Amino acid sequence: MQHLQSHFEYYDQTFDKLELSSQTLDSTEFEECEFRDCQLSESAFRRCKFINCTFTRCNLSLMKVNHSRFSDVTFSECKLVGVDWTFAEWPAYRVDADMTFSKCIMNDTSFFGLTLRGLNLKECKLHDADFREGDFTDSSMTYCDFTNSVFMRTNLQNADLTESTNVSLSVLDNNVNAAKFSRYEALYLLEALGIELVD
């Protein structure tokens, strides 16, 4: 059974089926580590660093990320329900997201007010997610389900949302300059303008 401890550095390690639910790690650094099939729900990572790490089929729902840093981190087939990324530490000198989410469940996630340019979301479920006042310039958000997600004063300039569904936003309240939407979904963008489309 693997155990993690606070105030420790882990380098190039693989954590398989790690059980860390509802536990707290403080000031721990992970570099080039891989987490596979780990149970990390309701865990708290305080002032931790994740550099070049991958999470595969992990449950990270309700994870707390207070003052933690994420650099070049990939989440694949993970459950990340209710994660508030606004509590993480995002260096002012870096505007790129450095995070990739693939085939993840990310309902009730908050990116409120964050600058995460180049954020990569592919085939993710993002019901009731909060993107208000964030900067997601040059992001790729393809094949995602954005049911009931909120966009307001959001910068989606040059973002790619092709094949994503249930994107409900006002083109007047958000910057969608040069953004890409699938043709059918783009019709919903006209609803906020009060335009009626007839065949």
Backbone as JSON, one array per atom type, in Angstrom:
{
  "sequence": "MQHLQSHFEYYDQTFDKLELSSQTLDSTEFEECEFRDCQLSESAFRRCKFINCTFTRCNLSLMKVNHSRFSDVTFSECKLVGVDWTFAEWPAYRVDADMTFSKCIMNDTSFFGLTLRGLNLKECKLHDADFREGDFTDSSMTYCDFTNSVFMRTNLQNADLTESTNVSLSVLDNNVNAAKFSRYEALYLLEALGIELVD",
  "N": [[0.84, -1.19, 0.0], [0.67, 2.11, -0.98], [1.81, 5.17, 0.44], [1.45, 8.64, 0.88], [3.25, 11.55, 1.88], [3.35, 14.69, 3.59], [5.32, 17.66, 2.87], [7.3, 16.61, 1.17], [9.2, 15.37, -1.64], [8.39, 13.95, -4.71], [9.6, 12.15, -7.41], [9.35, 11.12, -10.75], [7.63, 8.87, -10.29], [5.23, 6.19, -10.1], [1.92, 5.99, -9.16], [-0.32, 3.65, -8.27], [-3.65, 2.77, -8.03], [-3.93, 4.22, -5.67], [-5.11, 5.11, -2.45], [-6.48, 7.88, -1.16], [-8.54, 9.34, -0.15], [-10.26, 12.1, 1.29], [-8.04, 12.99, 2.69], [-5.21, 15.06, 3.68], [-2.58, 16.78, 2.08], [0.35, 18.64, 2.45], [2.44, 21.1, 1.08], [3.79, 19.43, -0.77], [5.65, 18.04, -3.46], [5.28, 16.97, -6.79], [6.84, 15.59, -9.51], [6.93, 14.7, -12.86], [5.31, 12.48, -12.37], [3.0, 9.7, -12.29], [-0.39, 9.04, -11.92], [-2.59, 6.43, -11.48], [-5.78, 5.06, -11.67], [-6.5, 6.02, -9.13], [-7.94, 6.84, -5.94], [-8.9, 9.79, -4.99], [-10.79, 11.47, -4.03], [-12.29, 14.26, -2.4], [-9.91, 14.92, -1.25], [-7.27, 17.05, 0.03], [-5.03, 19.25, -1.32], [-2.58, 21.24, -0.36], [-0.65, 24.02, -1.05], [0.88, 22.51, -2.84], [2.84, 21.12, -5.58], [2.48, 20.22, -8.94], [4.13, 18.92, -11.54], [4.54, 18.25, -14.89], [2.85, 15.95, -14.75], [0.6, 13.08, -14.9], [-2.79, 12.07, -14.74], [-4.79, 9.28, -14.69], [-7.86, 7.77, -15.12], [-8.7, 8.5, -12.53], [-10.38, 9.36, -9.47], [-11.12, 12.47, -8.57], [-12.97, 14.07, -7.44], [-14.4, 16.85, -5.76], [-11.96, 17.62, -4.86], [-9.58, 19.64, -3.18], [-7.61, 22.42, -3.93], [-5.97, 24.36, -2.76], [-3.79, 27.02, -3.11], [-2.07, 25.5, -4.66], [0.08, 24.48, -7.39], [-0.09, 23.85, -10.9], [1.51, 22.49, -13.58], [1.86, 21.71, -16.88], [0.07, 19.43, -16.8], [-1.86, 16.49, -17.22], [-5.12, 15.2, -17.42], [-6.88, 12.28, -17.77], [-9.78, 10.55, -18.58], [-10.82, 11.01, -16.05], [-12.61, 11.72, -12.98], [-13.77, 14.74, -12.0], [-15.55, 16.25, -10.4], [-17.03, 19.15, -9.05], [-14.71, 20.65, -8.51], [-12.93, 23.49, -7.55], [-11.06, 25.5, -9.26], [-10.18, 28.04, -8.86], [-8.94, 28.4, -6.45], [-6.42, 27.48, -6.7], [-2.91, 28.21, -7.29], [-1.96, 30.49, -9.63], [0.59, 31.52, -11.53], [1.41, 34.94, -12.13], [3.0, 35.68, -14.23], [2.64, 33.82, -16.16], [0.44, 32.93, -18.71], [-0.57, 30.82, -20.05], [-2.47, 27.8, -19.98], [-1.51, 25.18, -19.52], [-2.71, 22.78, -18.93], [-4.44, 19.77, -19.58], [-7.46, 18.16, -20.33], [-9.04, 15.17, -20.88], [-11.77, 13.3, -21.92], [-13.07, 13.56, -19.45], [-15.17, 13.86, -16.49], [-16.51, 16.76, -15.47], [-18.39, 18.2, -14.01], [-19.96, 20.96, -12.33], [-17.63, 22.42, -12.02], [-15.35, 25.12, -11.37], [-13.95, 27.8, -13.1], [-13.84, 30.43, -12.68], [-13.01, 33.72, -13.48], [-10.37, 33.13, -14.13], [-7.22, 33.2, -15.91], [-6.54, 31.24, -18.4], [-5.21, 30.57, -20.92], [-5.19, 28.68, -23.91], [-6.23, 26.39, -22.8], [-7.01, 22.96, -22.74], [-9.62, 21.0, -23.55], [-11.18, 18.01, -24.14], [-13.74, 15.98, -25.29], [-15.16, 16.11, -22.86], [-17.42, 16.18, -20.06], [-19.14, 18.89, -18.96], [-21.19, 19.94, -17.15], [-23.0, 22.61, -15.7], [-20.73, 24.18, -15.25], [-18.49, 26.9, -14.45], [-17.44, 29.55, -16.25], [-17.23, 32.24, -16.16], [-15.99, 35.54, -16.7], [-13.45, 34.69, -17.33], [-10.33, 34.14, -19.11], [-9.88, 32.49, -21.94], [-8.49, 32.4, -24.28], [-7.43, 31.09, -27.41], [-7.99, 28.49, -26.68], [-8.78, 24.96, -26.77], [-11.73, 23.37, -26.95], [-13.2, 20.93, -27.63], [-15.77, 18.6, -28.73], [-17.19, 18.55, -26.33], [-19.63, 18.61, -23.64], [-21.54, 21.18, -22.64], [-23.75, 21.63, -20.94], [-25.87, 23.8, -19.23], [-23.7, 25.34, -18.41], [-21.93, 28.36, -17.53], [-21.24, 31.35, -19.18], [-19.94, 34.52, -19.12], [-18.84, 37.71, -19.84], [-16.61, 36.44, -20.79], [-13.56, 35.56, -22.29], [-13.21, 34.16, -25.28], [-11.7, 34.26, -27.47], [-10.53, 33.21, -30.57], [-10.88, 30.58, -29.8], [-11.52, 27.05, -30.02], [-14.42, 25.44, -30.36], [-15.59, 23.38, -31.73], [-17.84, 20.75, -32.55], [-18.72, 20.63, -29.95], [-21.44, 20.63, -27.59], [-24.56, 22.14, -26.45], [-23.74, 24.75, -25.82], [-24.34, 27.65, -24.38], [-24.39, 30.94, -24.72], [-24.03, 34.53, -24.73], [-23.34, 36.44, -27.54], [-22.93, 39.05, -27.27], [-22.12, 39.57, -24.69], [-19.77, 38.25, -24.39], [-16.43, 37.61, -25.58], [-16.09, 36.39, -28.62], [-14.58, 36.48, -30.84], [-13.25, 35.25, -33.8], [-13.63, 32.7, -32.87], [-14.44, 29.19, -33.06], [-17.3, 27.37, -33.91], [-19.52, 24.56, -34.17], [-21.73, 24.31, -36.95], [-24.52, 23.82, -36.42], [-24.71, 24.23, -33.64], [-24.01, 26.87, -33.53], [-26.29, 28.25, -34.15], [-27.68, 28.56, -31.79], [-26.35, 30.61, -30.61], [-27.45, 32.83, -31.66], [-29.82, 33.19, -30.38], [-29.7, 34.83, -28.11], [-29.68, 37.28, -29.26], [-32.18, 37.71, -30.03], [-33.03, 36.86, -32.47], [-35.05, 35.32, -34.88], [-35.08, 32.29, -36.49], [-36.15, 30.93, -39.53], [-37.26, 28.22, -41.6]],
  "CA": [[0.0, 0.0, 0.0], [1.47, 3.33, -1.08], [1.4, 6.27, 1.28], [2.08, 9.91, 0.56], [3.44, 12.36, 3.07], [3.53, 16.12, 3.38], [6.69, 18.2, 2.89], [8.15, 15.6, 0.55], [9.28, 15.5, -3.09], [8.31, 12.69, -5.43], [10.06, 12.34, -8.79], [9.28, 9.99, -11.67], [7.03, 7.72, -9.62], [3.89, 5.81, -10.52], [1.04, 5.64, -8.04], [-1.36, 2.81, -8.83], [-4.74, 2.46, -7.09], [-3.67, 4.91, -4.4], [-6.3, 5.52, -1.7], [-6.14, 9.08, -0.41], [-9.77, 10.1, 0.02], [-10.48, 12.92, 2.49], [-6.8, 13.26, 3.41], [-4.58, 16.34, 3.36], [-1.14, 16.84, 1.84], [0.8, 20.03, 2.52], [3.78, 21.42, 0.58], [4.37, 18.24, -1.4], [5.93, 18.29, -4.87], [5.27, 15.8, -7.66], [7.37, 15.91, -10.82], [6.93, 13.56, -13.78], [4.66, 11.35, -11.7], [1.79, 9.2, -12.93], [-1.41, 8.52, -11.0], [-3.49, 5.57, -12.24], [-6.87, 4.43, -10.93], [-6.39, 6.45, -7.73], [-9.11, 7.38, -5.28], [-8.43, 11.03, -4.35], [-11.95, 12.34, -3.8], [-12.33, 15.08, -1.18], [-8.57, 15.14, -0.7], [-6.86, 18.45, 0.04], [-3.62, 19.49, -1.66], [-2.3, 22.63, 0.02], [0.7, 24.48, -1.42], [1.57, 21.43, -3.52], [3.21, 21.38, -6.97], [2.38, 19.09, -9.87], [4.88, 19.31, -12.74], [4.63, 17.15, -15.87], [2.2, 14.77, -14.18], [-0.6, 12.59, -15.57], [-3.79, 11.37, -13.93], [-5.57, 8.43, -15.57], [-8.97, 7.06, -14.46], [-8.69, 8.82, -11.1], [-11.51, 10.1, -8.92], [-10.62, 13.66, -7.87], [-14.13, 14.91, -7.15], [-14.36, 17.68, -4.55], [-10.56, 17.85, -4.48], [-9.26, 21.03, -2.85], [-6.29, 22.7, -4.52], [-5.58, 25.65, -2.21], [-2.42, 27.52, -3.31], [-1.25, 24.52, -5.36], [0.43, 24.84, -8.77], [-0.19, 22.78, -11.89], [2.28, 22.85, -14.78], [1.91, 20.61, -17.84], [-0.61, 18.3, -16.17], [-2.89, 15.9, -18.06], [-6.13, 14.37, -16.77], [-7.54, 11.46, -18.78], [-10.84, 9.68, -18.06], [-10.92, 11.25, -14.6], [-13.82, 12.35, -12.44], [-13.33, 15.96, -11.32], [-16.78, 16.97, -10.09], [-17.01, 20.09, -7.94], [-13.37, 21.2, -8.22], [-12.84, 24.94, -7.72], [-9.69, 25.78, -9.66], [-9.81, 29.41, -8.51], [-8.14, 28.39, -5.23], [-5.04, 27.1, -7.03], [-2.02, 29.35, -7.51], [-1.65, 30.65, -11.05], [1.62, 32.57, -11.61], [1.0, 36.09, -12.92], [3.83, 35.83, -15.42], [2.27, 32.81, -17.15], [-0.97, 33.03, -19.07], [-1.01, 29.59, -20.67], [-3.12, 26.93, -19.01], [-0.64, 24.06, -19.2], [-3.5, 21.66, -18.43], [-5.23, 19.07, -20.58], [-8.48, 17.27, -19.79], [-9.57, 14.33, -21.96], [-12.8, 12.34, -21.52], [-13.28, 13.72, -18.0], [-16.44, 14.38, -15.99], [-16.1, 17.97, -14.76], [-19.58, 18.95, -13.62], [-19.84, 21.89, -11.18], [-16.26, 22.92, -11.94], [-15.26, 26.58, -11.48], [-12.78, 28.47, -13.64], [-14.26, 31.83, -12.61], [-12.02, 34.79, -13.44], [-8.99, 32.67, -14.35], [-6.6, 33.33, -17.22], [-6.03, 29.92, -18.75], [-5.16, 30.53, -22.38], [-4.73, 27.4, -24.44], [-6.79, 25.27, -22.04], [-7.36, 21.87, -23.65], [-10.71, 20.15, -23.08], [-11.64, 17.17, -25.25], [-14.71, 14.95, -24.94], [-15.45, 16.21, -21.43], [-18.77, 16.58, -19.63], [-18.96, 20.07, -18.11], [-22.49, 20.47, -16.76], [-23.01, 23.61, -14.63], [-19.39, 24.72, -15.02], [-18.44, 28.37, -14.39], [-16.35, 30.14, -17.04], [-17.44, 33.69, -16.16], [-14.89, 36.5, -16.54], [-12.16, 34.04, -17.57], [-9.67, 34.34, -20.4], [-9.57, 31.18, -22.51], [-8.0, 32.64, -25.64], [-6.68, 30.01, -28.06], [-8.27, 27.19, -26.05], [-9.45, 23.92, -27.55], [-12.8, 22.79, -26.13], [-13.93, 20.19, -28.65], [-16.54, 17.41, -28.38], [-17.59, 18.63, -24.92], [-21.03, 18.9, -23.33], [-21.55, 22.33, -21.73], [-25.11, 21.84, -20.44], [-26.05, 24.73, -18.09], [-22.48, 26.05, -18.04], [-22.13, 29.8, -17.57], [-20.23, 32.2, -19.82], [-20.29, 35.93, -19.04], [-17.58, 38.47, -19.93], [-15.59, 35.42, -20.99], [-12.77, 35.74, -23.5], [-13.06, 32.91, -26.03], [-11.11, 34.66, -28.74], [-9.76, 32.18, -31.28], [-11.07, 29.27, -29.17], [-12.12, 26.04, -30.88], [-15.48, 24.7, -29.68], [-16.27, 22.55, -32.72], [-18.44, 19.49, -32.1], [-19.22, 20.72, -28.57], [-22.89, 20.82, -27.57], [-25.21, 22.88, -25.36], [-23.0, 25.98, -25.5], [-25.31, 28.75, -24.3], [-23.73, 32.19, -24.33], [-24.4, 35.72, -25.5], [-22.23, 36.98, -28.32], [-22.78, 40.45, -26.86], [-21.48, 39.63, -23.37], [-18.54, 37.46, -24.41], [-15.58, 37.84, -26.74], [-16.01, 35.16, -29.41], [-13.92, 36.84, -32.09], [-12.49, 34.19, -34.45], [-13.89, 31.4, -32.24], [-15.05, 28.22, -33.97], [-18.42, 26.58, -33.39], [-20.18, 23.75, -35.18], [-22.8, 25.1, -37.58], [-25.81, 23.68, -35.74], [-24.63, 24.86, -32.31], [-23.89, 28.32, -33.71], [-27.64, 28.81, -34.21], [-28.08, 28.92, -30.43], [-25.72, 31.88, -30.26], [-28.31, 33.91, -32.14], [-31.0, 33.33, -29.51], [-29.53, 35.99, -27.22], [-29.89, 38.5, -30.05], [-33.61, 37.82, -30.34], [-33.23, 36.57, -33.89], [-35.84, 34.12, -35.12], [-34.69, 31.63, -37.73], [-37.22, 30.15, -40.13], [-36.83, 27.41, -42.75]],
  "C": [[0.88, 1.25, 0.0], [0.91, 4.41, -0.17], [2.15, 7.53, 0.84], [2.23, 10.72, 1.83], [3.7, 13.82, 2.69], [5.01, 16.49, 3.44], [7.69, 17.2, 2.29], [8.15, 15.81, -0.96], [9.28, 14.12, -3.74], [8.68, 12.94, -6.89], [9.97, 11.03, -9.57], [8.76, 8.73, -10.99], [5.64, 7.45, -10.18], [3.09, 5.37, -9.31], [-0.18, 4.92, -8.63], [-2.37, 2.44, -7.75], [-4.49, 3.04, -5.69], [-4.98, 5.35, -3.75], [-5.93, 6.72, -0.82], [-7.37, 9.95, -0.17], [-9.8, 10.84, 1.35], [-9.22, 13.16, 3.32], [-6.16, 14.55, 2.91], [-3.08, 16.16, 3.15], [-0.74, 18.3, 1.78], [2.22, 20.14, 1.99], [4.5, 20.2, 0.04], [4.54, 18.51, -2.88], [5.98, 16.97, -5.64], [5.79, 16.23, -9.03], [7.5, 14.64, -11.65], [6.38, 12.3, -13.12], [3.39, 10.96, -12.45], [0.87, 8.6, -11.87], [-2.4, 7.71, -11.82], [-4.51, 4.91, -11.32], [-6.82, 4.76, -9.43], [-7.69, 7.04, -7.21], [-8.67, 8.59, -4.45], [-9.58, 11.98, -4.05], [-11.9, 13.0, -2.43], [-10.96, 15.23, -0.52], [-8.21, 16.62, -0.8], [-5.37, 18.54, -0.25], [-3.32, 20.96, -1.4], [-0.84, 22.96, -0.28], [1.52, 23.35, -2.05], [1.91, 21.84, -4.96], [3.1, 20.1, -7.77], [3.01, 19.53, -11.18], [5.02, 18.1, -13.65], [4.04, 15.85, -15.33], [0.98, 14.36, -15.01], [-1.49, 11.86, -14.57], [-4.67, 10.58, -14.89], [-6.6, 7.63, -14.76], [-8.99, 7.29, -12.95], [-9.97, 9.54, -10.7], [-10.96, 11.24, -8.06], [-11.78, 14.59, -7.51], [-14.0, 15.58, -5.79], [-12.95, 17.84, -4.0], [-10.35, 19.34, -4.2], [-7.81, 21.29, -3.26], [-5.71, 24.02, -4.01], [-4.09, 25.95, -2.37], [-1.5, 26.49, -3.97], [-1.02, 24.95, -6.81], [0.36, 23.61, -9.67], [0.51, 23.24, -13.15], [2.43, 21.62, -15.67], [1.35, 19.34, -17.23], [-1.74, 17.81, -17.08], [-3.81, 15.01, -17.23], [-6.87, 13.59, -17.87], [-8.53, 10.49, -18.13], [-10.98, 9.8, -16.55], [-12.27, 11.86, -14.23], [-13.36, 13.52, -11.58], [-14.54, 16.84, -11.0], [-16.57, 17.91, -8.91], [-15.65, 20.65, -7.57], [-13.37, 22.7, -8.51], [-11.39, 25.31, -7.98], [-9.25, 27.2, -9.3], [-8.95, 29.48, -7.25], [-6.69, 27.99, -5.49], [-4.22, 28.37, -7.26], [-1.62, 29.38, -8.98], [-0.66, 31.8, -11.19], [1.21, 33.7, -12.56], [1.78, 36.21, -14.23], [3.52, 34.77, -16.49], [0.79, 32.9, -17.43], [-1.47, 31.75, -19.74], [-1.48, 28.62, -19.6], [-2.22, 25.78, -18.56], [-1.41, 22.88, -18.61], [-4.35, 21.09, -19.57], [-6.19, 18.12, -19.89], [-9.07, 16.49, -20.96], [-10.55, 13.3, -21.39], [-13.03, 12.37, -20.01], [-14.7, 14.2, -17.69], [-16.1, 15.53, -15.06], [-17.29, 18.84, -14.36], [-19.3, 19.81, -12.38], [-18.41, 22.37, -10.95], [-16.25, 24.45, -12.07], [-13.89, 27.02, -11.99], [-13.0, 29.99, -13.58], [-13.07, 32.78, -12.53], [-10.59, 34.37, -13.72], [-8.51, 32.97, -15.77], [-5.9, 32.02, -17.53], [-6.04, 29.78, -20.28], [-4.6, 29.19, -22.85], [-5.21, 26.2, -23.64], [-7.29, 24.21, -23.03], [-8.4, 20.96, -23.01], [-11.2, 19.34, -24.27], [-12.54, 16.05, -24.73], [-15.02, 14.94, -23.45], [-16.91, 16.59, -21.19], [-18.6, 17.7, -18.61], [-20.33, 20.69, -17.79], [-22.33, 21.46, -15.61], [-21.61, 24.13, -14.28], [-19.41, 26.25, -15.12], [-17.2, 28.89, -15.11], [-16.43, 31.67, -17.03], [-16.14, 34.46, -15.93], [-13.51, 35.86, -16.71], [-11.61, 34.35, -18.95], [-9.2, 32.98, -20.91], [-9.2, 31.32, -23.99], [-7.21, 31.44, -26.15], [-6.92, 28.63, -27.44], [-8.92, 26.23, -27.04], [-10.44, 23.23, -26.63], [-13.72, 21.99, -27.04], [-14.62, 18.94, -28.1], [-16.96, 17.38, -26.91], [-19.08, 18.93, -24.79], [-21.07, 19.98, -22.25], [-22.95, 22.64, -21.18], [-25.14, 22.7, -19.17], [-24.76, 25.4, -17.62], [-22.66, 27.55, -18.3], [-20.94, 30.51, -18.18], [-20.72, 33.65, -19.73], [-19.0, 36.74, -18.93], [-16.39, 37.51, -20.03], [-14.86, 35.68, -22.31], [-12.52, 34.38, -24.15], [-12.47, 33.21, -27.4], [-10.24, 33.54, -29.32], [-9.86, 30.8, -30.63], [-11.79, 28.33, -30.14], [-13.14, 25.23, -30.07], [-16.24, 23.8, -30.65], [-16.66, 21.21, -32.12], [-18.84, 19.49, -30.63], [-20.7, 21.08, -28.6], [-23.34, 21.61, -26.34], [-24.39, 24.07, -24.87], [-23.99, 27.13, -25.54], [-24.6, 30.0, -23.8], [-24.19, 33.32, -25.22], [-23.18, 36.24, -26.24], [-22.01, 38.45, -27.98], [-22.01, 40.58, -25.56], [-20.15, 38.9, -23.3], [-17.74, 37.78, -25.67], [-15.41, 36.51, -27.48], [-15.37, 35.43, -30.78], [-13.03, 35.69, -32.59], [-12.64, 32.83, -33.76], [-14.6, 30.49, -33.24], [-16.14, 27.43, -33.25], [-18.95, 25.7, -34.52], [-21.41, 24.5, -35.69], [-24.12, 25.02, -36.82], [-25.8, 24.38, -34.39], [-24.56, 26.38, -32.43], [-25.26, 28.99, -33.77], [-28.11, 29.26, -32.83], [-27.47, 30.26, -29.99], [-26.57, 33.07, -30.69], [-29.52, 34.14, -31.25], [-30.91, 34.56, -28.62], [-29.76, 37.3, -27.95], [-31.36, 38.69, -30.42], [-33.93, 37.56, -31.8], [-34.03, 35.27, -34.03], [-35.45, 33.54, -36.48], [-35.86, 30.8, -38.24], [-36.66, 29.38, -41.34], [-37.47, 27.95, -44.02]]
}
